[in-house]
């Protein structure tokens, strides 16, 4: 159990907790110490206790979202257990959340750990027969968790029959502090194998076709993409690596970069032989081989101060010179952007549309 926050009321104590990768809002009555949890009604979601300035109240306000439910604000009566929707993000078009279904499963990783996997699809499009296109995403570093949130942009995939999954792999903090510690420094490879094992689960359990699975991640999640294409390229039809941190050794050895020595706490200190050799064993750039790689789109920004543009550029150049296949390998450099990618509402959508076009073209989807 991971305690995230506490809210005090005259008659109740509200605890915001994380258990097995899911938020629990537990309410304890002062008078008799009885307790209960808010029932969110879905297997995969993200929630949190909201702003509650009124002490003398039996109503707690909380925020909620899921892979089928837009960002929402609820008032929950702790005495009657009734909840009232106060606000929900507007989704343009004919969106009806009842058309979509979310699932949450625990995938057994190769070392026996149970890794949460959140899944969403459109019910009238989905067939559990191993024929569906799929997209799997994660981050898995710095203790930053990948939550099961709503995205209106994702509807373009779901409405075309995609199964979309978020893997809550080690390196994040969905399962508590130990989950983060088990995916950093000398345990970093757990991040990559967790993601690969979740990908295999989707294929083996016929959620996704074995030749239609795509993967994406950015920054340290781009490192994840670089690692999986070296370790298990056969699993993926295509991979999108955004501003990927792929030249681990060179960057970690350059102490002139302001954040480098602090980053040793995440990746390791290359001045220590054992840590240097471990990083070298997974660094995407240093493990490119003469073999077949999936179709790939790599993006970077000319003004990126966190992952300088030359990292993905030299990685792509080495892949082009080394790989043995004829699959697509694109490098897109945004000449105006930094680490966060294109700024502005419409420019961000234009870049996302480019990524979707890359995927749809590979699948022959033209509408």
C-alpha positions in Angstrom: 0.0 0.0 0.0 1.3 3.4 -1.0 -0.2 6.4 0.8 -0.4 9.4 -1.5 -2.5 11.9 0.6 -4.8 12.5 3.5 -7.8 14.8 3.8 -9.4 15.6 7.2 -13.1 16.2 7.8 -15.1 16.7 11.0 -16.7 13.2 10.8 -14.4 11.4 8.3 -10.8 10.8 7.3 -10.2 10.4 3.6 -7.1 8.4 2.6 -5.8 8.6 -1.0 -3.9 5.3 -1.5 -2.3 3.2 -4.3 -2.6 -0.5 -4.1 -1.5 -2.9 -6.9 -1.4 -0.1 -9.3 -4.9 1.3 -8.6 -6.0 4.3 -6.6 -8.1 3.6 -3.6 -10.0 6.3 -1.8 -10.6 4.9 1.7 -13.0 6.7 4.1 -12.8 6.1 7.8 -15.6 7.4 10.2 -14.2 8.9 13.3 -17.0 7.9 15.6 -16.8 4.1 15.2 -13.7 3.6 13.0 -15.9 1.9 10.3 -14.4 2.3 6.8 -15.3 1.8 3.2 -13.9 2.6 -0.3 -15.4 4.5 -3.1 -16.5 2.1 -5.9 -15.3 3.5 -9.2 -17.1 0.9 -11.3 -14.3 0.1 -13.7 -11.3 -2.2 -13.6 -8.7 0.3 -14.9 -8.8 4.0 -14.1 -7.0 6.8 -12.3 -8.5 8.9 -9.5 -7.5 11.2 -6.7 -8.9 13.2 -3.8 -9.6 16.7 -5.1 -9.7 20.2 -3.5 -11.8 20.0 -0.2 -11.5 23.3 1.7 -14.6 22.7 3.8 -13.8 20.8 7.1 -17.4 20.5 8.3 -18.8 18.5 5.4 -19.7 14.8 4.7 -18.9 15.3 1.0 -15.5 14.6 -0.4 -14.7 15.8 -3.9 -12.5 13.6 -6.1 -11.3 13.5 -9.7 -11.6 10.5 -12.0 -10.7 9.3 -15.4 -10.3 6.0 -17.2 -9.5 4.8 -20.7 -13.3 5.1 -21.4 -14.2 8.1 -19.2 -13.0 11.7 -19.8 -11.6 13.6 -16.9 -14.4 14.1 -14.4 -15.0 15.6 -11.0 -17.4 13.9 -8.5 -18.8 14.8 -5.1 -19.2 11.8 -2.9 -21.4 11.7 0.2 -19.4 9.7 2.7 -22.5 9.1 4.8 -25.0 7.9 2.1 -22.4 6.6 -0.3 -24.0 8.6 -3.1 -21.9 10.3 -5.8 -22.8 13.2 -8.1 -21.0 14.0 -11.3 -20.1 17.7 -11.1 -18.1 18.2 -14.3 -16.9 16.1 -17.2 -14.5 17.0 -20.0 -16.4 17.6 -23.2 -15.4 15.3 -26.1 -16.4 16.7 -29.5 -18.2 14.5 -32.0 -20.6 11.6 -31.4 -18.5 10.1 -28.5 -20.4 7.6 -26.4 -18.3 6.0 -23.7 -20.7 3.0 -23.5 -19.2 1.9 -26.9 -15.9 1.2 -25.3 -14.6 -1.3 -22.8 -11.6 -1.3 -20.5 -9.9 -4.3 -18.9 -7.1 -4.8 -16.5 -5.1 -8.0 -16.2 -2.0 -9.1 -14.3 0.7 -10.4 -16.6 3.2 -12.8 -15.2 6.7 -11.6 -16.1 9.5 -14.0 -16.7 10.8 -13.7 -13.1 7.3 -14.3 -11.7 6.4 -10.7 -10.9 2.8 -9.6 -11.6 2.7 -6.7 -14.0 -0.5 -4.7 -14.4 -1.7 -4.2 -18.0 -4.6 -1.8 -18.8 -6.5 -2.5 -22.0 -9.2 -0.6 -23.9 -11.1 -1.3 -27.2 -14.3 -0.5 -29.0 -16.8 -3.3 -28.2 -18.4 -3.5 -31.6 -15.0 -3.7 -33.4 -13.2 -6.1 -31.1 -12.8 -9.8 -31.8 -10.7 -11.9 -29.5 -9.4 -14.1 -32.3 -5.9 -12.8 -32.9 -6.8 -10.6 -35.8 -6.9 -7.1 -34.2 -4.3 -4.4 -34.6 -2.8 -3.3 -31.3 -0.8 -0.4 -29.8 1.1 -0.7 -26.5 2.6 2.2 -24.6 4.7 2.8 -21.4 7.4 4.9 -19.9 8.9 3.0 -17.0 11.6 5.3 -15.5 12.2 7.9 -12.7 9.3 6.5 -10.6 6.9 8.2 -13.1 3.8 6.0 -13.4 1.8 5.4 -16.6 -1.8 5.7 -15.5 -4.9 4.4 -17.3 -6.2 7.8 -18.4 -8.6 9.0 -21.1 -7.4 10.4 -24.4 -9.7 11.8 -27.0 -6.9 11.4 -29.6 -6.9 7.7 -28.9 -10.4 7.4 -30.2 -9.1 7.5 -33.8 -7.3 4.2 -33.1 -10.1 2.5 -31.2 -12.7 3.5 -33.8 -10.5 1.8 -36.4 -10.5 -1.5 -34.4 -7.2 -1.0 -32.4 -6.7 -2.6 -29.1 -4.8 -0.1 -27.0 -2.8 -1.1 -23.9 -0.8 0.7 -21.2 1.9 -1.5 -19.5 2.5 -0.5 -15.9 6.1 -1.8 -15.9 8.8 -1.6 -13.3 10.7 1.7 -13.2 7.4 3.5 -12.6 5.8 3.7 -9.2 2.3 2.2 -9.8 3.0 -0.7 -7.4 4.9 1.4 -4.8 8.5 2.4 -4.1 9.9 -1.1 -4.6 8.4 -1.2 -8.1 10.6 1.8 -9.0 13.7 0.4 -7.3 13.3 -2.9 -9.2 13.4 -1.0 -12.5 16.4 1.3 -12.1 20.2 1.2 -12.2 21.3 -2.5 -11.9 17.7 -3.7 -12.3 16.9 -1.6 -15.4 16.5 -4.5 -17.7 13.3 -5.5 -15.8 11.7 -2.5 -17.4 12.4 -3.8 -20.9 11.5 -7.5 -20.2 8.2 -6.4 -18.5 7.2 -4.5 -21.6 8.2 -7.4 -23.9 6.3 -9.9 -21.7 3.1 -7.7 -21.7 3.4 -7.5 -25.5 3.7 -11.3 -25.8 0.7 -11.6 -23.5 -1.5 -9.5 -25.9 -0.5 -11.7 -28.8 -0.6 -15.1 -26.9 -4.1 -14.3 -25.6 -5.4 -13.3 -29.0 -6.1 -9.7 -28.2 -3.7 -8.6 -30.9 -2.5 -10.2 -34.2 1.1 -11.3 -34.1 1.9 -9.1 -37.1 -0.1 -6.0 -36.2 1.3 -4.8 -32.8 2.8 -1.3 -32.5 4.7 0.2 -29.6 5.5 3.7 -28.6 7.3 5.7 -25.9 9.1 8.9 -25.5 12.3 10.2 -23.8 13.2 7.5 -21.2 10.3 5.7 -22.8 12.2 6.1 -26.1 15.1 4.3 -24.4 12.5 1.5 -23.7 11.7 1.5 -27.4 15.3 1.3 -28.4 15.9 -1.6 -26.0 12.9 -3.7 -27.1 13.8 -3.4 -30.8 17.2 -4.8 -30.0 15.8 -7.5 -27.7 12.6 -8.6 -29.4 12.2 -7.0 -32.8 10.0 -9.8 -34.1 7.1 -8.8 -31.8 6.4 -5.5 -33.4 5.1 -4.4 -36.8 6.2 -0.8 -36.0 7.7 1.3 -33.2 7.5 5.0 -32.6 10.4 6.4 -30.5 9.9 10.0 -29.5 12.9 12.1 -28.4 14.6 8.8 -27.4 17.4 8.6 -24.9 19.4 5.9 -26.7 23.1 6.7 -26.3 23.3 5.9 -22.6 27.0 5.5 -22.2 28.1 8.6 -24.1 25.7 10.8 -22.3 26.3 9.4 -18.8 30.1 9.9 -19.3 29.8 13.6 -20.2 29.9 15.3 -16.8 29.7 18.7 -18.5 26.0 18.2 -19.1 24.3 19.8 -16.1 22.0 16.9 -15.1 24.4 14.0 -15.8 25.8 13.4 -12.4 22.4 13.6 -10.8 21.2 11.1 -13.5 23.7 8.6 -12.1 21.1 7.9 -9.4 18.8 6.6 -12.1 21.0 4.8 -14.6 24.3 4.3 -12.8 27.8 5.8 -12.6 29.9 4.9 -15.6 33.1 5.4 -13.5 32.2 2.3 -11.6 33.1 -0.7 -13.8 30.2 -2.9 -12.9 27.7 -0.2 -13.5 29.4 0.8 -16.8 29.2 -2.7 -18.1 25.6 -3.1 -17.1 24.5 0.1 -18.9 26.6 -0.9 -21.9 24.7 -4.2 -22.1 21.4 -2.5 -22.8 22.2 0.9 -24.3 20.2 0.9 -27.6 23.0 2.5 -29.7 25.7 0.2 -28.4 23.6 -2.9 -29.1 22.5 -2.4 -32.7 23.1 -5.6 -34.6 23.0 -6.8 -38.2 19.5 -8.3 -38.1 15.9 -7.4 -39.1 14.3 -4.5 -37.2 10.6 -3.5 -37.3 9.3 -0.4 -39.1 10.3 2.6 -37.1 9.6 6.3 -36.7 12.0 8.3 -34.6 11.4 11.9 -33.7 13.6 14.6 -32.1 13.7 18.3 -31.6 16.6 20.6 -32.7 16.4 22.5 -29.4 16.0 19.5 -27.1 18.1 20.2 -24.0 17.4 16.9 -22.3 18.1 14.4 -25.2 20.1 16.3 -27.7 19.1 15.8 -31.3 22.3 14.0 -32.3 21.4 11.0 -30.0 18.5 9.8 -32.1 20.2 11.0 -35.3 23.3 8.9 -34.8 21.2 5.9 -33.7 19.1 6.1 -36.9 22.3 6.4 -39.0 23.7 3.3 -37.3 20.5 1.4 -37.8 20.4 2.3 -41.5 23.9 1.1 -42.0 23.6 -2.1 -40.0 20.1 -3.6 -40.2 19.4 -6.3 -42.8 15.7 -5.6 -43.6 14.0 -3.2 -46.0 11.5 -1.9 -43.4 10.7 1.8 -43.1 13.0 3.8 -40.8 12.1 7.5 -40.6 13.8 10.3 -38.6 11.7 13.4 -38.1 13.5 16.5 -36.7 11.3 19.3 -35.5 13.4 22.4 -36.2 11.4 24.5 -33.8 10.8 22.2 -30.8 12.6 21.0 -27.7 12.1 17.9 -25.6 8.4 18.4 -25.2 7.8 18.2 -29.0 5.6 20.5 -31.0 4.0 23.3 -29.0 0.6 24.7 -29.6 -2.7 22.8 -29.8 -2.7 22.2 -33.5 1.0 21.6 -34.0 0.8 18.8 -31.5 -2.1 17.3 -33.3 -0.2 17.5 -36.6 2.7 15.5 -35.2 0.3 13.0 -33.7 -1.5 12.7 -37.1 1.9 12.0 -38.7 2.5 9.2 -36.3 -1.0 7.7 -36.9 -0.4 8.0 -40.7 2.8 6.0 -40.3 0.9 3.3 -38.5 -2.2 3.3 -40.8 -0.1 3.2 -43.9 1.7 0.0 -42.7 -1.7 -1.6 -42.1 -3.3 -0.4 -45.3 -5.9 1.7 -43.5 -6.8 4.6 -45.8 -9.9 6.1 -44.1 
